[in-house]
Amino acid sequence: MRTPTLLDQPRAIGAARVSSKSHSGRSHIDDLRQSGALKVLFPRSTGRLEAVLINTAGGITGGDAFTISGTAGEGSELTLTTQAAERAYRAQAGQTGQFITQLNVVESARLNWLPQETILYDGCALRRRLDVEVANNARFLMVEPVLFGRRAMGEDVRDMSFDDQISIKHGGTVIYRDGLSLRGNVAAQLDRPAIADGARAMASLVLVAPEAEAHIAPLRAMIGSCGGASLLRPGVLVARLLAGDGFDLRKHLVPVLDHLTNTQLPKCWRL
């Protein structure tokens, strides 16, 4: 009989699918499916539908696989967030954790993709992909904050692998693609002035909405020297933030999200 190894350990598998619909001026659950290590909770709210994703495995390591599907139905508003920061832990050699998200925003709907930070620990191996379809007259807000270790705890990332891909279509046309691939001694790469100049926290933000241009000036004022915001094309605002650690990142990011959500940022962001 073969002796079991660490590679034989059970891995976390989770999937969640949620969609919203509009009825009597409010957004309600239209479809819900959850399995494995992904669960969804729905805090009480007024008018909109808020779904809080919970990874009951406590994090992601090599070999884990999670998939999320979210759809905002016609005339509804759906906000997807996470109960806490996601954590990518040390992986065994040859194993990579995967997190795949697919979002769809149909006519006259709004979808907010507002996960809290993903914390990358030394030795992790994580591959993520986010694909979004936004109808011509729909609205979409996305933020993806990432922490490279926890500086307050003396952590750094000197041996890790992180691949992150984002694609957004608007009216069937690709309007935004972003990719990040970091391997090896990531701390040394982040210390380079042309990459992050020593920062260990970052966030990418995209707003697809007819009124996007009107938010540029307020966002630039709130972000300050932490990053920048610009209009990628009419109706598409893009912002990037860099900070020394997660605390400094939140000082700038939370006011930005409050502004863009009309002070309806999920409460779990403030816990």
N, C-alpha and C positions, 0 to 999 in steps of 0.2 A: 504494500500500500504506500502511495506517495505521501510524503510528509507535507502538510499544508504550509503555505507561505503567507506573507502579508498580502500578496497580490490576490489571494483567495478570499479575503475578507469581504463580507457583503457590502455593497455600495448603496448609497441613497438614490432613489429614483422618485421623481415627483412631477406631477402635471396638474395644471389648473386652467380651466376655460370659463370665462365669464363674459356675458353680454348684457347690455342695458336696452330698455325701451322706454318710450315716453307714454304716459297715460295721465290724463286730467292735470296736465301741467307739471307733473313730477316724473322723475326718472326712477325706474324700478328694475329689478332683476328680470331678465328675459330668459337667460340660459345659464346654468351653473354646473360645472363638473370639476371635481377635485379627487386626486388619487395620490397614494404614496405619501411622500414627505412634504407635499405642498397642500396647505389649507388656506381657506379664504374666510375672513370675517367681515361683517358689514356694520360699521358703527351707525348709529342713528344720525341722520342729517336731514336738511330741509331742501327739497327740490332735486338735488343732484344725488347720484349714487356713488358711494365711496367703498372700495374693496381693498382690504388690507391683507396682503400676502404674508404667510407665515411658513418659514422653512423649519419643520419640526426636527430635522436632522441636526440643527444647530450650526450649519455651515456647509461648505463645499470642499471636497478634497478630490484627489485623482480618482477617476472612474465614476463619479457621481454624474447624474444627468437630470436636468430640470427643463421643463417646457411650460411656457405661459402663452395663452391666447386670449386676447381681449378685443371686444367689439362694442363700439358705441353706436346704438341703433338710431334711426332717424329721429331727430328732434330731441335726443336725450343727451345727458352729460354723465360721463363715467370717469372717475378718478381711481387710478391704481397706484398703490403705494406699498411699502413694506413695514412690518411691525417694528423692526430695528435694522441696524446696519447688517448687511450680508458679510460673511467672513469666508475668505478662501484660505484654507489651511494647507500645511505642507503635504505634498503628494509623493507617492512612491514613484521611483524611476519608471518612465514609460507610461504613466497614467496621467490623464488630463480630465479635469472636471469640465462639464459643458452646461451652459445656460442659454437657452434659445427662447426668444420672445417674438411673437407676431401680433401686431395690432392693426385694427381696421376701424376707420372713422367714416361713417356713411354720411349721406346728405343731411345738412342742417344739424349735425351732431358735434359734440366736443368731447375729446378724450385727453385726460391729463395723465402722463406717465411720470410719476414722481417717486421713484424708489429712493430710500435713504442710501447712505454711503455703502460702497463695496470696499471692504478692508482687505488688502492683499498682504499676506504674511510671507516671511522669508521661506523659500522652498515650495511655494504654491505653484500650481500649473492650471490655468483657467482659460477657457475659450468661450467667448460670449458672442451672440449675434442678436441684433434687434432689427426687424423688418417692419415698416409701417406703410400702410396705404391710407391716404387722406383724400376724401372726395373734394371736388372743386369748391363747394360752399360749406365745408366743414372746418373746424378749428382743432389744432393739436398743440399741446405743450409737453415738452420732454426735458428732463434733467437726468444726468448720469454723473453722480459724484464718486470719485475714487480716492482712496487713501492708500499710500504705499507705506505700510507699517503704521505704528502709532508712536509718533515722535516723543510724546509725553512719557511713554513707557520705555524709552530707549531702544525701540525696535527699528530695524532698517531692513531693506530688501536687497541682499547681495547675491542671491541665487534663486531665480524664479522665472516663470514664463507666463505671459499675459497677452492674449490676442483678443482684440475687441473690434467688431465690425457693426456699423450702423448704416442703414439705408432707408430713406424716406421718399415715397412717391406721392405726388400731388396731382390729382386728375389723371393718373396713369403715367405721369412723367417723373423720372427721378430728379429730385431737386436737391438732395443732400446725400452725400456719402462721406463717411468718416472711418478711418481705420487706425488702429494702434497696435503695434507689435513690439513687445519688449521681452528680452531674454537675457539670461546670465546675470551679471552684476548690474542690476537696474539702478541701484543707488548711485553708482559712478556715472551712469548715463544721465540721470536726473540732475546731477550736480553740474553738468555742462551748461554754460550760459545760454547756448542756442536751443536747449531743450527745455529745462525747467529752472535752471539757475538755483538749484538747491531745494526747490519746493518738493513737498511730499504729499500734497493734496491738490486735486484738480476737479473741475466740473465742466461738462459740456451741456449747453442749453440751446434748445431750438423751439421757436414759436412759429407756427403756421396759422396765420389769421389775417383778415383784410386790414386790421388796425395795427399790424406789427410795427410799421414805421413810427407810429406815435409813441412807442415805448422806448425807442433808442436813447433819447436824451435822459429820461429818468433812470434807465438801467446804467448808463455810463456814469451817472453821478453816484449811484449806489455801489457800483463795482470799484470805481476809483482806479488806483494803480494795481489792483488785484487781477485785472484782466481787461477785456474789451468786449464791445457789442457792435454789430454791424448788420446792415440789410443785405442779405445774400442776393435777393431778387425781390420784386414787389410782393409783399405779403409773407416774406420768410425772414425772420430775425434769428441770428446766430450769436451766441455769446460763449466765451471761454474764460474760466477763472483758474488762477493758480495761487496757492497759499502755502505757507510753511508747514501747517498742520491742519487737522480737521477742525479745530476750534476757530482758527482764523478764517478758514473757508466758510464756515457757517455764519460768521459775523457779516459776511457780504452776501452769501447765497440766500439766507432766509428772508431778508428784506426784499430781494429780487423776486423770490417765489411768492411772497405775500402780495407784492404789487401785481404780478401777472395772474394770480388766482383771485384777485379782489378780496384779499385777507381770508381766503378759505383754504389755506394750506392745511393738510390733515394734521390733527392734534398729535399723532404719534411722532411728528417731527419735533415737537416741543417737549417731549418727555425726557 
